[in-house]
Amino acid sequence: MFYQKRCEMLGGYVQIPVGDSGLLLNGIKYLVPMATTEGCLVASANRGCKAIFAFRGATSVLFRDGMTRAPVVRFASTKRAMELKFFLENPLNFDTLTVIFNK
């Protein structure tokens, strides 16, 4: 089968409607495909993309591109999340938390 050559552990495939939205990100226009069975999701996302476009688009910054298999920690604010980031950048603190999370 054609698709089996391009997918690991193929268990099958289904037809899902695909819509798209245009997004202005970092000064570049992107067409974002969305596969969903939720009827209003693409239209809703498209309205959000239009609002972002109306305000000169969105800007993104990539910080340490990569994948990790680590615990997820939630915070009430970005400030608290950054405090943990700075705490973890100290090697002594990182080693202490590694012992706790790896129990």
DRENGU-356480 format. One record per residue (C-alpha): x, y, z; residue number from 1; residue in one letter. Coordinates in Angstrom, 1 decimal, padded with zeros to 4 digits, always signed. Example, Ala and Ser with C-alpha at 12.3 -4.5 7.8 and 13.67 -1.06 7.14 Angstrom:
! DRENGU-356480
SITE      xx      yy      zz  num  residuo
SITE  +012.3  -004.5  +007.8    1        A
SITE  +013.7  -001.1  +007.1    2        S
//
This chain:
! DRENGU-356480
SITE      xx      yy      zz  num  residuo
SITE  +000.0  +000.0  +000.0    1        M
SITE  +001.3  +003.5  -000.9    2        F
SITE  +000.8  +005.0  +002.6    3        Y
SITE  +002.5  +002.2  +004.5    4        Q
SITE  +005.9  +003.3  +003.1    5        K
SITE  +005.5  +006.7  +004.7    6        R
SITE  +004.2  +005.9  +008.2    7        C
SITE  +005.7  +003.9  +011.0    8        E
SITE  +003.3  +001.5  +012.7    9        M
SITE  +000.4  +002.2  +010.4   10        L
SITE  -002.9  +001.0  +011.9   11        G
SITE  -005.1  +002.4  +009.1   12        G
SITE  -006.4  +005.6  +007.8   13        Y
SITE  -009.7  +007.5  +007.7   14        V
SITE  -011.1  +010.4  +005.7   15        Q
SITE  -011.2  +013.6  +007.7   16        I
SITE  -012.3  +017.0  +006.2   17        P
SITE  -009.4  +019.4  +005.9   18        V
SITE  -009.8  +023.2  +005.9   19        G
SITE  -007.1  +025.9  +006.1   20        D
SITE  -006.5  +029.3  +007.6   21        S
SITE  -004.0  +031.9  +006.6   22        G
SITE  -001.6  +033.2  +009.3   23        L
SITE  +000.8  +036.1  +009.2   24        L
SITE  +003.8  +035.0  +011.4   25        L
SITE  +007.1  +036.9  +011.6   26        N
SITE  +006.1  +038.8  +008.5   27        G
SITE  +005.5  +035.6  +006.4   28        I
SITE  +002.1  +034.4  +005.3   29        K
SITE  +001.4  +030.8  +006.0   30        Y
SITE  -001.5  +028.5  +004.9   31        L
SITE  -002.2  +026.3  +007.9   32        V
SITE  -004.1  +023.1  +007.1   33        P
SITE  -006.4  +021.7  +009.7   34        M
SITE  -007.9  +018.2  +009.7   35        A
SITE  -011.0  +018.0  +011.9   36        T
SITE  -014.4  +016.6  +012.2   37        T
SITE  -015.6  +019.6  +014.3   38        E
SITE  -017.6  +021.8  +011.9   39        G
SITE  -016.9  +025.2  +013.3   40        C
SITE  -013.2  +024.7  +014.3   41        L
SITE  -011.6  +025.9  +011.1   42        V
SITE  -014.0  +028.9  +010.8   43        A
SITE  -013.2  +029.8  +014.4   44        S
SITE  -009.4  +029.5  +013.9   45        A
SITE  -009.7  +031.5  +010.7   46        N
SITE  -011.4  +034.4  +012.6   47        R
SITE  -008.6  +034.3  +015.1   48        G
SITE  -006.0  +034.4  +012.2   49        C
SITE  -007.8  +037.4  +010.6   50        K
SITE  -007.7  +039.3  +013.9   51        A
SITE  -003.9  +038.5  +014.3   52        I
SITE  -003.4  +039.7  +010.7   53        F
SITE  -005.3  +042.9  +011.3   54        A
SITE  -002.8  +043.8  +014.0   55        F
SITE  +000.2  +043.3  +011.8   56        R
SITE  +000.6  +039.6  +012.5   57        G
SITE  +002.2  +037.6  +015.3   58        A
SITE  +005.8  +037.4  +016.2   59        T
SITE  +007.4  +034.2  +017.5   60        S
SITE  +010.8  +033.3  +019.0   61        V
SITE  +012.3  +029.9  +019.1   62        L
SITE  +013.9  +028.9  +022.4   63        F
SITE  +016.0  +025.8  +022.4   64        R
SITE  +014.3  +023.8  +019.6   65        D
SITE  +014.1  +020.1  +020.5   66        G
SITE  +012.0  +017.4  +022.1   67        M
SITE  +012.0  +016.3  +025.6   68        T
SITE  +010.3  +013.6  +027.7   69        R
SITE  +009.9  +015.5  +030.9   70        A
SITE  +007.3  +016.3  +033.5   71        P
SITE  +004.9  +019.1  +032.7   72        V
SITE  +004.7  +021.9  +035.3   73        V
SITE  +001.9  +024.5  +035.3   74        R
SITE  +002.1  +027.9  +036.7   75        F
SITE  -000.4  +030.7  +037.3   76        A
SITE  +001.8  +033.2  +035.5   77        S
SITE  +004.7  +033.5  +033.1   78        T
SITE  +006.7  +035.1  +035.9   79        K
SITE  +006.5  +032.0  +038.1   80        R
SITE  +007.5  +029.8  +035.1   81        A
SITE  +010.5  +032.0  +034.5   82        M
SITE  +011.5  +031.7  +038.1   83        E
SITE  +011.6  +027.9  +037.8   84        L
SITE  +013.6  +028.3  +034.5   85        K
SITE  +016.2  +030.4  +036.3   86        F
SITE  +016.2  +028.0  +039.3   87        F
SITE  +016.8  +025.0  +037.0   88        L
SITE  +019.7  +026.8  +035.2   89        E
SITE  +021.7  +026.4  +038.5   90        N
SITE  +023.4  +023.0  +038.1   91        P
SITE  +023.0  +022.3  +041.9   92        L
SITE  +019.2  +022.9  +041.8   93        N
SITE  +018.8  +020.9  +038.6   94        F
SITE  +020.6  +017.8  +040.1   95        D
SITE  +018.4  +018.0  +043.2   96        T
SITE  +015.2  +018.1  +041.2   97        L
SITE  +016.4  +015.3  +038.9   98        T
SITE  +016.7  +013.0  +041.9   99        V
SITE  +013.1  +013.9  +043.0  100        I
SITE  +011.5  +013.5  +039.5  101        F
SITE  +013.3  +010.3  +038.8  102        N
SITE  +012.1  +008.4  +041.9  103        K
//
